[in-house]
């Protein structure tokens, strides 16, 4: 990821799944699984999925120390 891309992602209010993956360090497939489990609220525009960056920050804070691959350990945002 280039420095410009990194700065752009950090200033956006809503991120695609790919951008959210880069922003959080959580893999795209794991993010999609969390979305399917309804643990992360999203905005859908047709097939496009957007996640607010502040939602991701709060989600990470709430789930610090939890196993994000275990549906029952994850605290929904």
C-alpha positions, 0 to 999 in steps of 0.5 A: 500500500502506498503512502498516498493510499494509506492517507486516503483510507485514514481520512475516508468516512466509509470504506470498502471491504478491501479498504477496511481490511487494509485499515484494520489488518483483518482479512477480507474473508474474515470481514465478510464473515463478520458482516454475514454474522451481523457483527459489523453494520454496513451500508449497501449500495447495490453489490457494494458494501461500505463500512464506516471507519468509526464503526471499525474503530469501535468494533476493534476496541470492543473486541480486543482480546476476543477471537474474531473467528468465533461467532459467539465471542465477537461482540456486535457493534 
